[in-house]
Amino acid sequence: MEDKQKICDQLVTALELTRALYDLESLEYNPQSETVRATFTTRGHKIVNVAADSGIAMIRDIIGQIV
């Protein structure tokens, strides 16, 4: 079983090094709703639906929906 919160935590580290997502503060996985809340320091937050996603599919969905 993949640790989706750990994937989110590690993904933040990489994405905040980019120009597009320098202001990404956190990615919080909610297993009940199968969503990820992306929180930014300068522009609020976005909710990403990651229902039934594998780890790699979740990464693709997060990046595709928050950029």
PyMOL commands that set and color helices and strands:
alter all, ss='L'
color gray80, all
select helices_A, chain A and resi 4-15+55-66
alter helices_A, ss='H'
color red, helices_A
select strands_A, chain A and resi 24-30+35-40+45-49
alter strands_A, ss='S'
color yellow, strands_A
deselect
rebuild
show_as cartoon
